[in-house]
Amino acid sequence: MPSLDAIDRGIIRALRANARVSNASLAAEVGLSPSACLRRVQILEQEGVIRGYTAIIGNAASDEGIAVIVQITLERQTEEYFNRFELAVRRYPEIKECYLMTGDSDYFLRVEVASAGDFERVHKEILSALPGLARIHSSFSIRNILQSKRPKTS
């Protein structure tokens, strides 16, 4: 990864907060002219620092849906086991994120379900059927702090 200076980090921070910000607003926020800012963004994209832009999709009703964090331990930590597991995980849209980890678990998954009953189905039909499993540990989230409205400060 290329060395990032304070302006590059400011651009990245601003785009993380709002990837749809106009170039003129972004330039003003980081203290550059619009043309210099656009050039910096394009370089960050070309060098793979910025790999894309995404939309964060909310549920139909903001309080619906549950995120479940699932820790997976495989029977063996070999390339064959990793490849089989990762190929299988890609087939299921309920699995929103999958991270290869260090530490006690091999993978962390973020699974989105409508209810505890729906998670039971996902657990039986999807998670338990993934290849090479030794252990599954699931935790239900209460709320996402970073995507929730910020509490009012006094």
Secondary structure, DSSP 8 states (H G I E B T S, - for coil): -----HHHHHHHHHHHH-TT--HHHHHHHHT--HHHHHHHHHHHHHTTSS---------SSTT--EEEEEEEEES--SHHHHHHHHHHHTT-TTEEEEEE-SSS-SEEEEEEESSHHHHHHHHHHTGGGSTTEEEEEEEE-S--GGGS------
